[in-house]
Amino acid sequence: DYHSSIEYFQKLLEIHEKAGNTKKLIVVNFWMGFVFDLTNDLPQRNKSYQTAVQLSDGLKTEQEFCLILSSISSLSLNSSLPRLAIRGLRFFRRHLSFTKSYYRLAKVYEST
């Protein structure tokens, strides 16, 4: 159930905020956005995705961002609703264009 998923993600956010784990906060916020999209709560979806993007602005290297994006992408494509997950990845378009290894993905997302 979606409500339980959101509660679980909120607990994870608290844990990772206390631990200062930015990378995990990015992933958790992304997946919260995904669940909010499933519940059609677009304001919360946008807030979660934008938080993930803002946190990713603080990553120090392209490699760090690519690792985060790789894990999100693989989970997205393996989910039961890959189109919905890919829609969430569009929030990262700006970053995709700056990472050579994901440049082609950026072009795909920009065209959709």
N, C-alpha and C positions, 0 to 999 in steps of 0.2 A: 504494500500500500504506500502511496506517495507521501502521505503525512509522516509515516514512520521513517521513510528515507530522508526526508527533510530534517527531522529531529536527529537522526543519526549523523547527517552531515554537519549540523550545527554543533553537535558534541565534538566531532572531529576538528571543526574550526577552532573551538576553544582550546583543545589540546595542542594543536599546531601553532596557535597564536602564542600560547604560554611558552612553547618550546622555541619559538622564533624560526620555525621551519617554513620559509617563504615558498619553496618549491611545492611542498605538500599543500599549502594554502591555495596556490594557483590551481592545482588539480581538483581540490575539494570544491572551490568556488565554481570551477567549470562544471563539475557534475551536479552541483546544486542548481546551476542555471539550466542544465538539461532537464532535471526533474521539474523545475518551475515551468519550463516549456511544455512538458507533458500535462501539467495541470492548468495550462493556459493562463498562468499568472505572468503576463509579459513584463510588468514593471519589476517584479522580483527577478525574473530571468535576466533582464537587462542589467540590473544592479549586480547580480552575481557574476555575469560574464565581464562586465566592466571592471569589477574588482579584480578578477583574474588577470585581465589585461594590464591594469595599473600595477599590480604586483610584479608582473613579468617585466615591466619597465625597469625594475630595480635589479634584474639579473645582470651579472657582470660580463658574461661572455655569450657569444652566439651559440657555443657548444651547450651551455646550460639551458638556453631557451630551446634548442633543438631536442635535447633529452626530454624536457617537459612536453613539448609538442609531439614528440614521437610516442610517448606513453599515452597522451590524450588521443592521438590519431588512431593508434592500434586498438585502444578500448572502444573508440567510436565506431570503427569499422567492424568490430566484432559484436557490437551491441545489436539488439533486435530491431532497433530503429536507426540505422546508420544515417539516413537523410537528416533526421533531427539533430543528431550529434554533429554532423558536418555543418549544419546551419549554425551551431554554436561556435564552430571553428572560424567562421567568418569574422567574428569579433577580433581575431588575431591577424587579419589581413595585413595590417600595417607592419606587424613584426615579420610576417612571412616574406614580405618584399625585401627585407634586409638580411635574410638568411639565405645564403646561396643554395644550401641543400634543400630548401623548401620553396625556392622561387617559382617552380612550375606549379606547385599547389596554390600559391598566391594568385597566379594567373587564372587558374580554374575557379577559385572562389570569387574573384572579381567578376568573372563572366556570368555567375549565377545570381 
